[in-house]
Amino acid sequence: MSKSVFSALAFLLLLTACASGPTIRYFPPQATIKELKQQPDGQWQIQIRIQNFSTGAMDFSEIKLKLQFQDGEWAEIGSPESVNIGANNAELLTLKLPLSASTREIIRDRQEKSQPLRYRLEGSLRSRDPGRSYPLKYEGRLNPAPGLAGVYR
């Protein structure tokens, strides 16, 4: 076999080896609270961190969550827009948080005592690719941010 034919075959072999690209593996995402903040008008705003553990980007078309502080009432939150999160990456969603009077009282009591705030987050994230709904459950704790009134992180 001539040197040029061997070189051409080696080149074609390398080219076909690169053509298939890596396999994308999808793993369940995770949602946590990054920040809870009281607005000047008394309303509450929440930052939800959504982590994509997959090896490919995921486009979340439906985000439905419910949230409970301490052992209070559940609040429902969701995002009207889709969120695209790159492979092994995270994005923050900033949403208004509708809270009942009893939940606001629980938070106010914890703030006055500078105590942490337990929370439970449940719901689901629906992705367009791979077209799957992922159930979520997470329990965490937020601490008062030093020097920032009405902020938990």
C-alpha positions in Angstrom: 0.0 0.0 0.0 1.4 3.4 -1.0 2.1 6.0 1.6 -0.5 8.4 0.1 -3.3 5.7 0.2 -2.3 4.9 3.8 -2.5 8.6 4.7 -5.9 9.0 3.1 -7.3 6.0 4.9 -5.9 7.2 8.2 -7.4 10.6 7.7 -10.8 9.1 6.8 -10.7 6.8 9.9 -9.9 9.8 12.1 -12.7 11.8 10.5 -15.3 9.1 11.1 -14.2 8.7 14.7 -14.9 12.4 15.3 -18.3 12.5 13.5 -20.5 10.9 16.2 -19.8 13.3 19.1 -20.2 12.6 22.8 -23.4 10.9 24.1 -25.7 13.3 26.0 -26.8 11.9 29.3 -29.8 13.4 31.1 -30.1 13.5 34.9 -32.8 14.9 37.1 -32.3 18.6 37.9 -32.4 20.2 41.3 -34.1 23.3 42.5 -33.1 25.2 45.7 -33.7 28.7 47.1 -30.8 31.1 46.8 -32.5 34.1 48.3 -35.7 35.3 49.9 -36.1 39.1 50.0 -38.7 41.5 51.3 -39.4 44.3 48.9 -40.0 47.9 50.0 -43.8 47.5 49.4 -43.9 44.6 51.8 -44.1 41.9 49.1 -41.7 39.0 48.9 -39.3 38.0 46.1 -37.6 34.7 45.8 -34.6 33.5 43.7 -34.8 29.9 42.8 -31.6 28.2 41.6 -32.2 25.4 39.1 -29.2 23.1 38.6 -28.8 21.0 35.4 -26.6 18.0 36.0 -27.0 16.7 32.5 -24.2 16.6 29.9 -26.4 18.5 27.4 -28.4 21.7 27.7 -32.0 21.4 28.9 -34.9 23.7 28.0 -37.4 23.8 30.9 -40.8 24.7 29.5 -42.9 24.3 32.6 -41.8 25.1 36.2 -44.4 24.3 38.9 -43.3 24.5 42.5 -44.8 24.8 46.0 -43.0 26.0 49.0 -43.4 25.7 52.7 -41.6 27.7 55.4 -41.3 26.1 58.8 -44.5 24.1 59.1 -46.7 26.9 57.6 -49.0 26.9 54.6 -47.8 26.0 51.1 -47.3 28.7 48.5 -47.5 27.9 44.8 -45.0 29.4 42.4 -44.2 28.9 38.8 -42.4 30.5 35.9 -44.4 31.7 32.9 -41.3 31.6 30.7 -39.1 28.8 29.6 -35.6 28.6 30.9 -32.6 27.1 29.0 -29.8 25.8 31.2 -26.5 24.7 29.7 -24.8 21.4 30.4 -23.7 21.1 34.0 -24.8 24.6 34.8 -27.3 26.5 36.8 -29.6 29.5 36.3 -31.5 31.8 38.8 -35.2 32.6 38.5 -36.4 35.7 40.3 -40.1 35.5 41.0 -42.7 37.2 43.2 -43.7 35.0 46.1 -47.4 35.1 47.2 -47.4 34.4 50.9 -50.4 34.0 53.3 -50.7 36.2 56.4 -49.7 33.3 58.7 -46.6 32.5 56.6 -45.6 36.2 56.7 -46.0 36.1 60.5 -43.7 33.0 60.7 -41.0 34.8 58.7 -41.4 38.0 60.7 -41.0 36.1 64.0 -37.9 34.3 62.7 -36.4 37.7 61.5 -37.0 39.3 64.8 -35.1 36.5 66.6 -32.4 36.3 63.8 -33.2 32.6 63.4 -32.8 30.4 60.3 -35.8 29.6 58.3 -36.5 26.0 57.3 -38.2 25.3 53.9 -39.5 22.5 51.8 -39.7 22.8 48.0 -41.7 20.3 46.0 -43.0 20.2 42.5 -41.8 19.4 39.0 -39.8 20.7 36.1 -40.8 19.8 32.5 -38.1 19.8 29.9 -38.7 20.0 26.1 -35.6 17.9 25.4 -35.7 15.0 26.3 -39.5 15.7 26.8 -39.7 14.5 30.3 -41.1 15.8 33.6 -38.9 15.6 36.7 -40.4 15.5 40.2 -38.6 17.6 42.8 -38.3 17.5 46.5 -35.8 19.5 48.5 -35.5 20.5 52.2 -33.2 23.3 53.1 -32.5 26.2 55.4 -32.1 29.9 54.8 -30.1 32.1 57.2 -30.7 35.8 57.8 -28.2 37.9 55.7 -26.0 39.9 58.1 -26.7 43.6 57.8 -29.5 43.2 55.3 -33.0 43.5 56.8 -35.6 41.3 55.3 -33.1 39.1 53.4 -32.5 35.4 53.8 -29.8 33.4 52.0 
